[in-house]
Amino acid sequence: MAATTKLVFDLKPEEDVFWCSADVGWVTGHSYIVYGPLANGVTSVMYEGAPDYPHKGIWWELVERYRASIFYTAPTAIRACIKWGPEHPDKHDLTSLRLLGSVGEPINPKAWLWYHKVIGGERCPIVDTWWQTETGHILIAPLPGITATKPGSATTPFPGVKPVVVDDDGKPAGNEQGLLSLQRPWPGMLRTLFRDDERYRETYFSKFGDEIYFVGDAARQDEDGYFWVIGRVDDVINVSGHRLSTAEVESAIVSHPKVAESAVIGQADEDTGQAICAFVTLEGELEGTDELIAEIREHVAQRIGKLARPKRVVWSDDLPKTRSGKIMRRLLRDIAEGRALGDVTTLRDPDVMAELEAKVKEHQADGAG
Ligand code: 7RM
């Protein structure tokens, strides 16, 4: 924990002011707000509050006030800031920043560019850090000054970590997409699940045998050995036998200039097995129209291919997310397929669900999609 904070963020304890803006209830929060910075004796910012209260520039006001030099956040937070507009960060002096971090999901190109330009003033490297609650600390990330970054890739393993992308049988997948596995133990690894050793074995050490940790993420390793994490394997949609990752389709949708955020799910479909249903949040105060749906579909066809075009687009002002910003696709599937909602207690804002349900009903009554 201490080592990853020190090396991934290139800490200079006498000079740096480190700020991780994650919710402290998310593993990223307690790990990189509390343990990592304190273990390294670095000055750090702790802020418990919403990013839009008392105003949408509060994070940037705090960067300016405390001269933060390192800032660590999640792509979903960056997309919210894009939606609110550059005028908020632009009001503040962000020149104290020298390094930015990203965590929680693959960072999409639009978010990366905005983060780099508007927050980092085009001068700060971005460290994309891959890890899980189960891993206890960052496992794949660049080391500033050592690893050349590629936007969207968490790059290379932290020293000592041995990730391998394998196929369904556990054989190395080369440069093909496959399943991420970890083939050597690491200091912060989970040792069991609370009072449930059997479930621990079953979940993490049964797929590829008891010496290989099953991560549950789809990933690809490129020719330079860089890791590209695509997303959770259960977030893969099968359209006419083609496997598409929700993250890939969402990234294509979000790259449309009018789109702020999107969540994509697979919905049972008579013709194609599964069809893509996209929940889309537009920038600023824009209104959703049929023309815009056509534009978005065409945009996705250009980026990925016709198969990836959403069959159905539902406009939504907000998406069901946990406090760590992870989209709860399970709930979106419940809504889209008209089922009773599962557990909603971990949602940041449970009211979002009622609004979405109404939207989907309205949509069905219109006979659309
Ligand atoms: C730290 C955290 C873990 C899951 C993980 C991935 C996804 C996290 C990245 C990422 C692509 C990243 N813990 N994930 N970081 N995907 N690039 N840099 O998020 O337990 O809440 O989630 O998050 O799918 O398995 S977590």
Boltz pocket constraint, residues with backbone or C-beta under 6 A from the ligand:
constraints:
  - pocket:
      binder: B
      contacts: [[A, 27], [A, 28], [A, 102], [A, 103], [A, 104], [A, 105], [A, 106], [A, 107], [A, 128], [A, 129], [A, 130], [A, 131], [A, 132], [A, 133], [A, 134], [A, 140], [A, 154], [A, 215], [A, 216], [A, 217], [A, 229], [A, 230], [A, 231], [A, 232], [A, 324]]
      max_distance: 6.0
